[in-house]
Amino acid sequence: MLERIQVLICGGTGCLSSNANEIKKTFEEHLELLNMKDEVGLVLTGCFGLCEKGPVVVVYPDETFYTHVAVKDVKEICEEHFLKGRPVERLMVKNPIDKTKIKNMGQLKFYAKQKRVALRNCGNINPMMIEEYIAKDGYLALGTILREKTPQEVIDEVIESGLRGRGGGGFSTGKKWQFAKNSVSEQKYVICNADEGDPGAFMDRAVLEGDPHSVLEAMAICGYAIGANQGYIYVRAEYPVAVERLGIAIAQAKEFGLLGKNLFESDFSFEIDIRLGAGAFVCGEETALIASIEGYRGMPRLKPPFPAVRGLWGKPTNVNNVETLANIPVIFLKGAKWFKSIGTEKSSGTKVFALGGKINNTGLVEVPMGTTIREIVFDIGGGIPNKRKFKAIQTGGPSGGCITEEFLDTPIDFENLTALGSMMGSGGMIVMDEDNCMVDVARFYLDFTVDESCGKCTPCREGTKQMRDILNRICEGLGTMKDLDELEKLAHMIQETSLCGLGQTAPNPVLSTLKHFRDEYIAHVVDKACPAGVCRELTNFYIDDHCIGCTKCAKNCPVNAISGWPKEIHTIGLDICIRCGACVKACPVNAISTRPTHQEVTR
């Protein structure tokens, strides 16, 4: 008898937006027509990680990895692969070097250097069926703990594992739990911080969508350890799929007796509720998050007292982010020593990163701490598209900094990234190539910080705005060398005097780009030129001799700045050109490029 075929369809947000639900429905219809419903199982899973190739469909037992699957492809997969046993080669992922077809998931270099711990179930189970989580030893850790371990033994195990907070701070998770346990109160709380706001970051969302029960189980374990009977998951409303699946998971856990009263026939009871955030970046800071749950405006509070002493409604509260909690059950299933054997001496375990920007393999990656930046960018990420040159990588989002090519072989951990003027952050990684202007990159992050500042403290509210205004002047060709000194002065002042981590780390992108790319700042200020051709006021477009006279550039120019006869080389009237770049996108032969404005444009 032939082994039953299992079809796993990516059900992460990215693939759902590309009709994953419709793809699953179409599979069901065609399998019905082929009388193969009993021979083929269909599962809508969480994210597989290789988001750039979505929608992804993986067929077991042969692990055929189909990418960019469309509804129209389903009929062919059913008839050729399932019925005739001939995989559809045109839908298989290609090797980026020699363009050969990669026939199964195990051959993908993207996964070769990864180690999935927090993401262990994402893409492997149906997140909306608790039975599948239980089949992967789900809730076994909680049951064992309630039967065999004291609260202090649980905390000691977490401390021994070396797990540090994955939300950016990197503080010892076990010690944080210990502080909450030591606080005396009749009521304590556990909060899961799922307010993921960094530009380009979607690690926590993927865990909540693909493996929500791991977070619920971890929160219950934490509740038992610190003496809390109530948990809250604070998740932003912009994550509707995560919110829906969390709601389903909580209802299923209650139905199975895994949340609620007297868990595993013990004296321990634990409830979890969801609270929706409105998308304020500052609510990723734990005291601002607590204020929001309480019904107040999300603004940070002075520390101390820390939440472990005085948190939600004045009671001791432990706050961990999604990824931190996702590691907890597996630590108790495999042991603290196993977890500590992964990673580095001071940073044990793995880290999930959202890899984006100028990279071939955009998506989620989980690697052991100590993996080098080069391995992530070029081995897992597949390198830079279009044969462009690597320029920098931004880690830590608006709170991080840019890391240059000379540091590509740096092992990633909390200390090493901080030493480079960046930080781990929640795990965003944005890759930049030679076409990125680093002054503009700094301005982008300051724009974000200015918009997201809660306004409570003057250094962050006013200081970041002043820095953004200076960067605007520089990008518009109005900057001076004095502005560079003022930028650094403001940056250090904001770092030292802001109330919370948002303000204290907001200057990092500016300071790191000033340190590593000062020549670009000087070019903007002294030469009135943008070397990367990004800043519009400092850039001109020109047409070279590769022009074939197709007239497409002229037809797409909104201000009629381009002239020339068909089949002849065209020219751009610089006095009319508004530098919108429409001509560059329209040119079929890449004959239009940029040149700094201080250079005379001649052919």
Backbone hydrogen bonds, N-H to C=O, Kabsch-Sander energy under -0.5 kcal/mol:
donor,donor_aa,acceptor,acceptor_aa,energy
5,I,39,E,-2.0
6,Q,60,Y,-2.0
7,V,41,G,-3.4
8,L,6,Q,-0.6
8,L,58,V,-3.0
9,I,7,V,-0.6
9,I,43,V,-3.1
10,C,8,L,-0.5
10,C,56,V,-2.4
11,G,45,T,-0.9
11,G,46,G,-0.5
16,L,12,G,-2.8
17,S,13,T,-2.1
18,S,15,C,-0.8
19,N,16,L,-1.4
20,A,15,C,-1.4
23,I,19,N,-2.3
24,K,20,A,-2.3
25,K,21,N,-2.1
26,T,22,E,-2.3
27,F,23,I,-2.3
28,E,24,K,-2.2
29,E,25,K,-1.9
30,H,26,T,-2.4
31,L,27,F,-2.7
32,E,28,E,-1.6
33,L,29,E,-1.8
34,L,30,H,-1.9
35,N,32,E,-1.1
36,M,31,L,-3.0
37,K,31,L,-0.6
39,E,36,M,-1.0
40,V,36,M,-1.4
41,G,5,I,-2.9
43,V,7,V,-2.6
45,T,9,I,-2.5
45,T,43,V,-0.7
51,C,49,G,-2.1
52,E,362,T,-2.3
53,K,50,L,-1.6
54,G,51,C,-1.7
57,V,66,Y,-2.1
58,V,8,L,-2.6
59,V,64,T,-2.5
60,Y,6,Q,-3.3
60,Y,58,V,-0.5
63,E,59,V,-0.8
64,T,59,V,-1.6
65,F,103,K,-0.5
66,Y,57,V,-3.0
66,Y,64,T,-0.8
67,T,91,L,-3.0
68,H,53,K,-3.2
69,V,55,P,-2.3
73,D,70,A,-1.7
74,V,70,A,-0.6
74,V,71,V,-1.2
77,I,73,D,-2.0
78,C,74,V,-2.6
79,E,75,K,-2.4
80,E,76,E,-2.9
81,H,76,E,-0.6
81,H,77,I,-1.4
82,F,77,I,-1.7
83,L,78,C,-1.7
84,K,79,E,-0.9
85,G,81,H,-1.0
86,R,80,E,-3.1
89,E,87,P,-1.0
91,L,88,V,-1.2
92,M,89,E,-1.6
93,V,65,F,-1.0
95,N,100,T,-3.1
99,K,95,N,-2.2
102,I,93,V,-3.1
103,K,101,K,-0.7
105,M,63,E,-2.5
107,Q,104,N,-1.7
108,L,105,M,-1.6
111,Y,108,L,-1.2
112,A,108,L,-0.8
113,K,109,K,-0.7
114,Q,111,Y,-1.3
115,K,366,E,-2.4
117,V,115,K,-0.8
120,R,117,V,-1.3
122,C,119,L,-0.7
124,N,121,N,-2.2
125,I,121,N,-1.3
129,M,126,N,-1.9
132,E,129,M,-1.1
133,Y,129,M,-1.1
134,I,130,I,-2.6
135,A,131,E,-2.0
136,K,132,E,-0.7
136,K,133,Y,-0.9
137,D,134,I,-1.5
138,G,133,Y,-1.9
140,L,137,D,-1.4
141,A,137,D,-0.5
143,G,139,Y,-2.1
144,T,140,L,-2.5
145,I,141,A,-2.5
146,L,142,L,-2.4
147,R,143,G,-1.4
148,E,144,T,-2.6
149,K,145,I,-2.4
154,V,150,T,-1.8
155,I,151,P,-2.0
156,D,152,Q,-2.6
157,E,153,E,-1.8
158,V,154,V,-1.8
159,I,155,I,-2.6
160,E,156,D,-2.5
161,S,157,E,-1.7
162,G,158,V,-0.7
162,G,159,I,-1.0
163,L,158,V,-0.8
165,G,171,F,-2.8
168,G,165,G,-0.7
170,G,165,G,-0.9
173,T,163,L,-2.5
174,G,163,L,-0.6
176,K,172,S,-1.8
177,W,173,T,-2.2
178,Q,174,G,-2.2
179,F,175,K,-2.2
180,A,176,K,-1.7
181,K,177,W,-2.4
182,N,178,Q,-2.5
183,S,179,F,-1.0
185,S,183,S,-0.6
189,Y,316,P,-2.0
190,V,230,Q,-1.9
191,I,318,N,-3.1
192,C,232,Y,-3.0
193,N,191,I,-0.6
193,N,320,N,-2.9
194,A,192,C,-1.1
194,A,234,Y,-2.3
196,E,194,A,-1.6
197,G,195,D,-0.8
201,A,198,D,-2.1
206,A,202,F,-1.5
207,V,203,M,-1.7
208,L,204,D,-2.5
209,E,205,R,-2.3
210,G,206,A,-2.3
211,D,207,V,-3.0
214,S,211,D,-1.1
215,V,211,D,-0.7
215,V,212,P,-0.7
216,L,212,P,-1.7
217,E,213,H,-2.8
218,A,214,S,-1.8
219,M,215,V,-2.3
220,A,216,L,-2.0
221,I,217,E,-2.2
222,C,218,A,-2.6
223,G,219,M,-2.6
224,Y,220,A,-2.3
225,A,221,I,-2.1
226,I,222,C,-2.4
227,G,223,G,-1.6
228,A,223,G,-2.6
229,N,188,K,-0.8
230,Q,188,K,-0.6
231,G,271,E,-2.8
232,Y,190,V,-2.4
233,I,273,D,-2.5
234,Y,192,C,-2.5
234,Y,232,Y,-0.6
235,V,233,I,-0.9
235,V,275,R,-2.2
236,R,194,A,-0.9
237,A,277,G,-2.9
239,Y,236,R,-1.8
243,V,239,Y,-2.6
244,E,240,P,-2.4
245,R,241,V,-2.4
246,L,242,A,-2.3
247,G,243,V,-2.2
248,I,244,E,-2.1
249,A,245,R,-2.5
250,I,246,L,-2.7
251,A,247,G,-2.0
252,Q,248,I,-2.5
253,A,249,A,-2.6
254,K,250,I,-2.2
255,E,251,A,-2.1
256,F,252,Q,-2.1
257,G,254,K,-1.2
258,L,253,A,-3.2
259,L,253,A,-1.0
260,G,270,F,-3.2
263,L,268,F,-2.8
264,F,257,G,-0.6
265,E,262,N,-1.5
266,S,263,L,-1.6
270,F,260,G,-2.4
271,E,229,N,-1.8
273,D,231,G,-2.1
275,R,233,I,-2.9
277,G,235,V,-2.1
281,F,279,G,-0.5
283,C,280,A,-1.5
284,G,281,F,-1.8
285,E,282,V,-2.0
288,A,285,E,-0.5
289,L,285,E,-2.5
290,I,286,E,-2.1
291,A,287,T,-2.0
292,S,288,A,-2.0
293,I,289,L,-2.3
294,E,290,I,-2.0
295,G,292,S,-1.4
296,Y,291,A,-2.6
299,M,297,R,-1.4
309,V,306,F,-2.4
310,R,306,F,-2.8
311,G,315,K,-2.2
314,G,311,G,-2.1
315,K,312,L,-2.2
317,T,307,P,-2.7
318,N,189,Y,-2.3
319,V,317,T,-0.5
320,N,191,I,-2.1
322,V,193,N,-1.1
325,L,321,N,-2.0
326,A,322,V,-2.3
327,N,323,E,-0.9
327,N,324,T,-0.9
328,I,324,T,-0.5
328,I,325,L,-1.3
331,I,327,N,-1.5
332,F,328,I,-1.4
333,L,329,P,-1.5
334,K,330,V,-2.5
335,G,331,I,-1.7
339,F,335,G,-1.8
340,K,336,A,-2.6
341,S,337,K,-1.3
342,I,339,F,-1.4
344,T,347,S,-2.6
348,S,162,G,-0.6
349,G,339,F,-0.8
349,G,342,I,-2.6
351,K,367,V,-2.4
353,F,365,V,-3.3
354,A,427,G,-2.4
355,L,353,F,-0.8
355,L,363,G,-3.1
356,G,354,A,-0.6
356,G,429,M,-2.8
358,K,431,V,-2.9
359,I,357,G,-1.9
360,N,383,G,-2.3
361,N,381,G,-2.8
362,T,360,N,-1.0
363,G,355,L,-2.2
364,L,49,G,-1.9
365,V,353,F,-2.5
367,V,351,K,-2.1
369,M,349,G,-2.5
370,G,412,I,-2.7
371,T,368,P,-1.8
373,I,410,T,-1.3
374,R,408,L,-2.8
376,I,372,T,-1.6
377,V,373,I,-2.7
378,F,374,R,-3.0
379,D,374,R,-0.8
379,D,375,E,-1.0
380,I,375,E,-2.6
381,G,376,I,-2.3
383,G,377,V,-2.5
387,K,384,I,-0.7
388,R,385,P,-1.7
391,K,432,M,-2.6
392,A,432,M,-1.5
393,I,403,I,-1.9
394,Q,430,I,-3.0
395,T,393,I,-0.6
395,T,401,G,-1.7
396,G,424,M,-0.5
396,G,428,G,-1.4
399,S,396,G,-1.5
400,G,397,G,-1.7
401,G,395,T,-0.8
403,I,393,I,-2.5
405,E,391,K,-0.6
407,F,404,T,-1.8
408,L,405,E,-1.8
410,T,407,F,-1.8
412,I,371,T,-2.6
413,D,411,P,-0.6
417,L,413,D,-1.9
418,T,414,F,-1.6
419,A,415,E,-2.4
420,L,416,N,-1.1
421,G,418,T,-1.8
422,S,417,L,-2.4
425,G,168,G,-0.6
427,G,424,M,-0.5
429,M,354,A,-2.4
430,I,394,Q,-2.5
431,V,356,G,-2.6
431,V,429,M,-0.6
432,M,392,A,-3.1
434,E,389,K,-1.2
436,N,433,D,-2.1
438,M,436,N,-0.6
441,V,437,C,-1.9
442,A,438,M,-2.0
443,R,439,V,-2.1
444,F,440,D,-2.3
445,Y,441,V,-1.9
446,L,442,A,-2.1
447,D,443,R,-2.6
448,F,444,F,-1.8
449,T,445,Y,-2.4
450,V,446,L,-2.8
451,D,447,D,-2.1
452,E,448,F,-1.9
453,S,449,T,-1.4
461,R,457,C,-2.4
462,E,458,T,-2.9
463,G,458,T,-1.1
463,G,459,P,-0.9
464,T,459,P,-0.6
464,T,460,C,-1.1
466,Q,462,E,-2.2
467,M,463,G,-2.3
468,R,464,T,-2.5
469,D,465,K,-2.3
470,I,466,Q,-2.0
471,L,467,M,-2.3
472,N,468,R,-2.3
473,R,469,D,-2.0
474,I,470,I,-2.3
475,C,471,L,-2.5
476,E,472,N,-1.4
477,G,474,I,-1.4
478,L,473,R,-2.9
479,G,473,R,-0.7
483,D,480,T,-0.7
484,L,480,T,-0.9
485,D,481,M,-1.3
486,E,482,K,-2.3
487,L,483,D,-2.4
488,E,484,L,-1.8
489,K,485,D,-2.2
490,L,486,E,-2.7
491,A,487,L,-2.5
492,H,488,E,-2.1
493,M,489,K,-1.9
494,I,490,L,-2.6
495,Q,491,A,-2.2
496,E,492,H,-1.8
497,T,493,M,-1.4
498,S,494,I,-1.7
504,Q,500,C,-2.3
505,T,501,G,-1.8
506,A,502,L,-0.9
508,N,505,T,-1.7
510,V,507,P,-0.6
511,L,507,P,-2.7
512,S,508,N,-2.7
513,T,509,P,-1.7
514,L,510,V,-2.5
515,K,511,L,-1.8
516,H,512,S,-2.4
517,F,513,T,-2.5
520,E,517,F,-1.1
521,Y,517,F,-1.2
522,I,518,R,-2.6
523,A,519,D,-2.2
524,H,520,E,-2.0
525,V,521,Y,-2.1
526,V,522,I,-3.6
527,D,522,I,-0.8
528,K,523,A,-0.6
529,A,523,A,-2.1
530,C,538,L,-1.2
533,G,530,C,-2.0
536,R,534,V,-0.6
538,L,535,C,-1.6
539,T,536,R,-1.6
540,N,595,R,-2.7
542,Y,593,S,-2.4
544,D,591,A,-2.6
547,C,544,D,-1.7
555,K,551,T,-2.2
556,N,552,K,-1.4
557,C,553,C,-0.8
557,C,554,A,-0.6
560,N,557,C,-0.8
563,S,571,T,-2.2
567,K,549,G,-2.7
568,E,565,W,-1.8
571,T,563,S,-2.4
573,G,561,A,-3.4
574,L,572,I,-1.0
576,I,573,G,-1.6
577,C,573,G,-2.4
585,K,581,G,-1.6
586,A,582,A,-1.5
587,C,583,C,-1.8
590,N,587,C,-0.6
593,S,542,Y,-2.0
595,R,540,N,-2.4
597,T,538,L,-1.4
599,Q,596,P,-1.6
602,T,600,E,-0.8
